Amino acid sequence: MNRFFFSSWGRDPDKTGPWEEKGLLFPARFDDDREIRAFMGWQGIICRDPSVNMVDMCREYIKRAQQESCGQCTPCRMGTRILGDILERICQGRGTGADLPALKSLARQIADASRCDIGQTAPIPLLHALRHFRDQFEKAVREAAPIPRGTYLFKVTAPCTSACPSHLDIPGYVEAVAQGRYEAALKIIRQDCCLPGVVGRVCVRPCEANCRRGLADEPIAVKTLKRFVADYELDHGKRPLFPEIARKKQRIAIVGAGPAGLACAYYLGLRGYPTTIYEALSEPGGMAAVGIPDYRLPRHILRHEAHLVERLGCEIRYGIQVGKDISMDQILETGAAAIFLASGAHQALRMRCQGEDAGYEGFMTGVVFLREAAFGRRPLSGEKMVVIGGGNVAIDCVRTAVRLGFAEAVLVYRRTEAEMPADPEEIRDAKDEKVAFHFLTQPIKILAKKGKVTGLECLRMVLGEPDASGRRRPVPVEGSNFVIQTDAVVPAIGQACDLSYIPPESGIPLTRWKTVAADPVTFQVDGRPIFAGGDCFYGPLTLIAAIASGKNAARFMAKYLEKGKCLPEERDVMEGLIQKIGVYDPQEAPPIIGGRARIHPKTLDPEMRTASFDEVERGFCAAEALQEASRCLRCSRLALAAL
């Protein structure tokens, strides 16, 4: 790596000076063959190679800014064009002494007067360059020699987009909603998320946690806006128009019709590849279908969006368990050109509590309990149920218990509410539905009489020092034993994948976490026509991460089948670079004065909602969607890297 390192990063170039590489997360290389010579972005410049011509790099950056300008305000639309003309003139050897002060003055005006962040941030690296690399600009004007164009990679991102595992163009579709262009918004969403109605209901919203609007008042309701446009299409009987695609002869097999498998089939279908999904359940969705109750995710939404996947050339074979009804070898013998492993996390983790293996009546894991309830059964009897855990599955279990007629539903968690990994909105809804919470409580023994659960012996806990997860470790209080009387105990402390369908002789490597070992970018296993994504690759993660893995695996599977190998593309390298630099700054001063509160969708009254599995959240009407979308600050960011 070149010893030279220059970095000037911050909104105000006059208050930002160069600093050393120490502590700055900036990789040295794109890949084995190419170094990252310089980076230009929304807050300045990072440079490793002193031979990089900053005048030319600014020319390219401003040219890209002009191309990305939405044109809705004059400073950005016209200003970036003028900046580009001046920089082009200088690079052609026709610059004058008046050009440099003109560049500085105009850049400041554009940054101060533009409405969105493209106009507000695009001039910043130019201002940094004019200050810290002024000698290059003066030399270009003085020598009047043409400057050759360099080689660059470019990417548009945003704090919300970068945080989303599938990197949806969130500013793009939110703006389309604000303009009333709902079909255009849905088209943007489907470029990176083929299950908008599903994700618009149950996403854990990393985008909203990285929304700059939240620095002033509240984040944009990104998830609910996604649901709105998906529901609009369905409610108005519209059918998405898919392009006419020449069908390829090679068929791809997929194990599991969960979000990862459906996404892989969808994006392969858009490339012309027919797919066959082998699904053990009797309907699509995997854990999304049998692990998320209907009051959060109505089954007809999943079925509808799975049907759209089938329209693209996917055949879903239900009731077929790979490893039992058909082997991996048999799948390959049917003529599959490649296989995508996308099995879900249908196994429950042990909680290491005395009595959990005794086979007591009234004991059932959360995964099985939710699956049974999903098929319309009341799998446990009694008046009181205790659920153990602090995640969304545990919350789903207690809320389902209420709907199944348990007079009392109790959640036991060994830390405090502040440490619960469950969605805060789900915790709030559970409280509204009269679920009781026992925090700082550790189960140690399941009590039973004549083979039937009668209670749960627990210990009180206190929080000690943080553990590997970053949360404070619960420490038992000696002698604090107490008993919770109950008719049923349901542990929901975590899940795992059953990979027994993968025979040892297949040579498919597994990690120590019992997940498939595949390339983290291409999702390919050992250079073979086998790929993996979703829970069986990540372990239990998020639905949007599963969709992202299926989408990207489809891209690399097509590459493999068409070119014989698959390597990360430039967009993947740029995305990795941006992730390391970081887009969202929680310490940033609010970009606006707050005061326009977020619109929250209406919900069923708690007393009404617990009487059935009807959907609790109602979504937005058109007026609410337009109003909420108009709160977006349109925080797009432009990134340019010199090779």
N, C-alpha and C positions, 0 to 999 in steps of 0.2 A: 504494500500500500504506500502511496506517495506520502511523504511526511508533511507536505503542505496541507493545511486544513483551515478553511475560513468559514465562519458562520455568522450571519447577521439576521436575527430572527425576532421579529416584533413589529407591531403595527406602526410605530413611529420610528422611522430610520434615524432621526436626529437624536433619539434617546437610546438607540441600539448600536452597540459597537461589536466588532469581531471578538469572538471568544474561542477558547481552545476546544478540542474535540472531547475532552474529559467530561464524562457524564451524559453526552448527547447520543441518543439511540439512533445511529445512522449507519446502515450497512455499507461495506466497502465495495461490494460487487453485485451485479445483476445475476450473473451466473458464472460458470467456470471460465467463460471466454471473455466476459466484458466487465470492466470496472464501472462504477457509478462516478462519473467525473464531476458532476455538479447537479444540484437540485434547485429549482425555482418554484416557489409556492406562495400561498396566501399571506405569509408573514415574512417573506424575505428570501434569502439566498443561503445555500450551503454549498461549499465548493471544496473539492479535494485536489483538483488539477489546475495549476496556475496558467496552463496554456488554453483553458476554455475562454473563448471570446464572449464576454458578457454583453457586448453590443449586439452581436448576432443572437444570443440567447434571449435577450429582451425583445428583439424583433420577432422571434418565433412565439414568445409568450404573449405578447400583445396581439399578434395576429390571431392566435387561438382565442384570446379573450373576445376579440371582435366577432369571431365566428360563433361563440357561445352566448353572446349578448342577446337577450330576449327582445331588445328594441323598444321596451315599454317606457324608457325614460331617455331624454336627450343626452345628458352627460355621458352615459355609458355608450349609447348607440353611436353618437357622433364623435364623442371624445376619443374612444378607443380607435376609431377609424383614422382620426387625425394623428394620434400618437403613432399608429402603424405606418402612416405615410411618411412621417418624419424619420422614424427609425429605418424604414426602407431606403429613404434618400441617403441617409448617413452610410448605410451598409453598401450602397452603390457607389460611394465615393463622391457624392454631390452635397454633403453636409456643409453647413455654415456655422459661424460662431454664435449666431442667434438661436440655433436649434436646441442647444443644451438648456439654457434658461427656459425656453418655451416648453421643452419636455417636462421639466420640473414643475413649472407653474400649472400646466394643463393636467398633469398627473394628480397634483394635489386637489385641483378643482373637481376632477372626476371622482376621486376617493371621498370627498366631502359631500358631494351633491347627488350621487347615484342612489337609487332606491333599493337595489338588492346587492348582495355580497359579491357578485361578479364585478360590478362596477366599483364597489367599495374596496375590494381587495386586489383586483388585477393590477392597479398602479403601484402597489406597495413594493414588490420586488424591483420594479423599475426605479423607484425612488431610492431604494437601498443600493442599487447598482450605480446610480448617478453620484451617490455619496462615496461609496467605498471603492468603486472601480472607475472613478472619473478620468483617470489617466488614459484608460482604454477609449473612452468616448472622445477625449481631446485629441488623442493620436489618430483616431478614425477620421475626424474632421480635418486635422492638419495634413495628414498624408494623402487624403482623398483617393485611397485605393479601395477597390471593391473587396468586400469581406465575404469569403465563401460560406455557404450555409452548412451548419453542423448537422449532426444526426441526433434526433431527440425522440423521447417517448412522452406522450401526453395523456392525462387522465383527468376527468371531472369527478369530483366527489362532494361530500357534504358531511357534517358531523353525524347526522342521522343515517345517511347512506353508508358511511364507513362502519357504523356500529351494527348495521343490519347484516347478519351472516350471509344473506343472499345479495346484499348491496343493491337493493331496489333504488331506483331514481325517485326518492320520496319527494324532493322539492318539485320534480316534474309532474308527478301525478296529483299532488296537493294543489298545485297551481291550476291544473286542468279542472279540478273540482271547483275551485274558486271562480273559474270562468264558465262554469256550467257545462263543460265538455266531459260528461261522465263516461261515454264510450271511449274517448281518447285516454282518459285516466286509467280505465281498466286495461286498455291495450298496453300502456306503459307498465302497469303492474305485472301483467302476464309475461312480460319479457324475462322477469326474474322470479316470479311466484305464480305457479299454475293453480294454486288453491286459495284465491283471494277471499272467498266467503268463509273458508275455514280459518285461515290466518287472521282475518278481520274480526274473528270472535275470540280466539284463544291464544294469540301471540303474547309472549311475555314482554314485548315492547322495549327491546334495547334501544331502538331509535328514539323513543320518547325520553329515555334516561339521558340521551345525548343531544336533546333539542335545546338550542340556544335560547328559544323563547322562554324556557323554564328559568333562565337566569333573571328574567324580568318579572314574570308572574307564574304561568303554568305552561308545561309543554303542549304542543299541538296534539290533538287526539288522532294521531296517525292511524292507529289500529281501526278506530271506528269509521274513519273516512274510507279506509280500504273496504270495510264491510259495506258501507253505504253504496259504493259503486257496484259491488258484486250483487247486492240485493236489488239494486235498480235494474240491472240487466235481467235478473230472474223474475222480478215482479212485473216487468213490462213485456215478458215473453220474448225477449231478444235472444238470438243465437249468435255467439261469437263467430266471426268469419275467419276461417283458417285458410291460408294460401293453398293453391293447388300444388301438390308436391308429388314429384315422380317417386314412386315406391321402389325401394331397393330390394334386392333378393335376399340379402342376409337378414336373418331374424335373430333377435336378442332375447335371452331369457332373464327374467327378474324373479328373485325370491322375496316375496312379501309385497302386499298391496297397501302398505302404509304410506305416509307422506313421501319418504325417500323413493320408494319404488314407483309410486304414481308420478312423481316429478321426473324421474329418469325416463319413464315411458313417454311422458308428454314431450319432453325436449328431444328425445330420439325420434318421436313421431314427426316433429317439425323438421327434422333432417331427413325424413323419408324412410326411417327404419321401422319395420313392424316389430312388435314386442309381444311376448307371452309372459304374463305374471302368474306365478304359482302362489296361491293364498290359502292358508289353512282355515281361515274363518269363512263364514258364509256370505260375507259382504266386504266392501272395500273400506280402507281407512286404517287397518291395523290397530295400534293402541289408541289412535285418535277416535276410532269408532267404539271400542270396548273399554277404554280407559278414561274417556272424557264424557261425563254424563250429558244427556240431551238438554238439560236446562242451561248448559253452557254452549253445547255444539249440537244442534238438531241433526239427526241422522240424514234427513233428506238433503241437507246442504252438502254433506260428504258424498252422498250417492250421485247428486247432480254433477259435482265437479269431477268425480271419477268417470261419469259417463262422457264428459268432454274429452277426457284422456282416451277413452275407447274410440271416440270419433277420429282420433289421429292414428288409428291402426294398431291399437292395443287390444289383445285378448286376455281377459282375466279368468283364470280357471280356479273356481272356488272349491273349498273343501279338500284341497290337495296339500298334504303336509310333506314338504321336502325332507328326505331322510327316512320317511316311513312309507308314503304312497309312491314316491318316485325318488330316485337317487340323483346325485349330482352327475354321475356318469351317464345315467339314462337321459338326463336333460341334454347333455352334450350329444348323445347319440341321436336325439331327435333332430339334430341339424342346427342347434344354436351356435351362432358364430362367436358369442361372448355371453358371459353371465354377470349380472349385477346382484350382489348379495345385499339385501335390504330388510332382513328379518328384524323384528322389534324386540323390545325388552319386556317379555311377558313373564319372566320369572321374578319372584320376590326374594329379596335378601333376608337372611336370617338376622334376628335381633339379639340372639344369644341371651335369651330369657328362659329361666327354668320352666318347663312345661310346654314349650312351643312345639315339641315333637311328640307330645303324648297322645295326639289324636282326639283331643277333647271336642265334644259337641259344643258349638258356640265359638270355636276358634277358626278363623279364616284369614288368609292374607288379603291385603288391600287390592292387589291385582285381580285375584279371583273374585272377590266380592263385587268389584265394579263390573267385571265381565258378566257375572251372573245377573246383576241388576240391569245391565245393558240389554239383555235378552228377555227382560220382563219378569224376572223371578225375584222373590224375596228369599235370599239364600240363608239368612239367619233369623232366629226367632227370639222373642223376648221383648222387654220394655226398655232396656237400657243397653247402649253399645259404647264401648271405649275404643277409640282409634289412637294408635301410637305413631307419632311422626310429626314433621313440621313443614313438609312440602305440599305442592299442589295436589298430589295424589291423596295425601292424608285429609286435606280440606275437602276434596271431592267425596271421600268416604263418609265423613261426618254429615255433609250436606245431603248426600244420598240417603243416609240412615234416617234423617228427619223425614224425607219424602216417602220412605218405605214404612213409616208409621211408628218408628221408635219414639217413645215418649221423651226420652232423654238421650242426647248424643254428646259425648265428652271427648275432647282431644287432649292427649297427654304429650307434652314435649319437654325435653330435658334442658333446654335453654329458655331464654325469655322471648317474648314476641319480637323484640328488635333483631334477634338472630334468625328468625324463621325464614327459610328460603322461599316460602310460598308467596304468591302474588299478593301484595297488600290489599288489592281490591277483593280478592277471594276471601281473605281473612275478614275484611269488613262485612262482606255478604254473609259469611258464616255467623258472625256475631249478630247481625240483623235477624238471622233465622234461629236465634236462641241456642246456638251451640255453646256448650260450656268449655272453657279452656283451663287446663291445669299446667302451668308453666313450672320450670325448674323441678320437674318430676321424672324420675327414672324407674321404669318397670323392672322388677327383678324376678317375679314369680307369678305364673298364672295359677289361680286357685280353682279347684274343681271339686265337685261332690258327685259321686256315682257317674263319673265320666263326663259331667257337664260343667261348663264354666260357671263359676259363682262370683269370682272377683279377681282383682289384680293387685298384688302387693307391690308397693313402690317405695322409693327413697326420695327424700327432699334433696335438692342440689343447690350449690352456690356456684357462681362463675369464677373461674380462676384465670390464669394467663391464656393468651390466644394460642390455639393449636395450629396445625398445618393449613387449615382452611382459612385462617385469619380471624375466626370467631373465638370468643373466649371459651375455654374448655370447661365443661360442667364437672364439678367435683362433688361427690356424695357427702352428705352430712351424716356422720356416724350416729346410729341409734334413732334416726328419724323415720323409721319404717311406718307405713300406714297402708290401709287397704281401701280400694275403691270397689264397692259392690257393683257387679255388672252381670248381664246375661250373655254378653258377647264381647270378644276381644279381636280387634282387627289391626295387625301391624302393617304400617305403610312407611317403612323407613328407607326404601330404595328398591331398585329393580336391576335385573341383569338379563342378558340375552342367553337363550339356549342355543348353543352352536353345535349340539350333538349331531346335527344333520351334516356337518362337515367331517368326513372320515379322516382319521390320522394319515392314511395312505395318500390322501389328496395332496399333501405337502403344503397346504394353505397355512401360512404362519399365523399364530395367535399371540397376542400380547399377554403380559402377566395379569392384565385386567379381564382376560377372557373376551377380548374383542379381536376382530380381524385386523391383522397388521397390513396396512396398505399405505401407499404414498399419500401424504397429507394434502397434496395439491391435485394430483391426477386421479387419486383413489384407485390406482391400479395395484394389483397384487403381484409382486415378483416379475414384472414384465410379461405376464401371461394375459390371456383374454378373460381375466377374472377381475372384477372391480367390486368395491364394497362402500357402503355409505349408510347414513342414518345411525340408529342405535347400535347395530352390530359393528360399526366402525368407531363411533364416538363414545359408546356407552350411552345411557339415558341422558339426553341433552334436551334441546328445544325443537319444536316442530319446524320452525323456520330454518334451523340449522340442518335438519334432515332434508328439507326441500332443497336447500342450497347444495347439499352433497349430491343429491340426485340430479340436479340441473348440471352441475359441473362434471359429474361422472359421465353424463350423456355426451357432453362435448368431447371429453377425452376418449370415450369409447369409439365415437365416430372417427376421431383422429387415428386411433389404433387400427381400426378396420380399413381405413382408406390409405394410411401411410406406413402401417406396420410398426409404428412406435408412437408414443405420446410423451411429450415433454411440456413443462410449464410454458405458457405463452407470455408475451410481453405484458398483457393486461394483468396476469397473475403476479408477475414480478412487481409491477407498479403498485398493485393493491397491497402486496406485502410491504413494500417500501413505505407507503402512506400509513399503514397500520403501525409501523415502528415509529414513525415521526409523531403520529397522533394528530387528530383533527379537532376534537372537542377539547376546549379549555375551560374547566369548571371554575377557574379563578378569574376568568375574563370579566371585566366590568359589563353589566347588562348593556346590550347595544341599543336599547330603547327604554323609555319610561313605561313601566308596566301599567296594568289597569284594565285590560280586556281579558276577563276571566275565561277560562276554558269552558266549553259547553260539555256537560256530562249527559250521556244518553239516559233516557228514562228507564226505570226498572219496575218490574211487578212489585206490588206491595208484599212485604215479607209474609204476612198472614196468608195471602193468596198463593204465593209461589211455592210454599212448602206442601201444598195439597196435590201437586202434580209435578211432572217433569217438563212442563212448558218452559220455553226459553225465558230467562229472567231479564236479560238486557234487551231493550227494544230497538236500538240503533238510532240513527238520525233521520229526520225528515229532510227534504231538499233545502228548506230555509236554514236549518241548523247546520247542515253540511257546508253550505255556501259561507255562512258566517264563521264557522270554525276554520275552514280552509283559508279564509282571508287573514287569519292571524299569523300565517307562516311568514317568516322573515326571509325565505328563499336564500339560504346560506350556502349556495354552491361555492365550491373551491376548485381552483385550477392548479394542476401539478404538472411540471415539466422537468424531465431528467435528461441530462446530456450524456451520451454514450462516448 
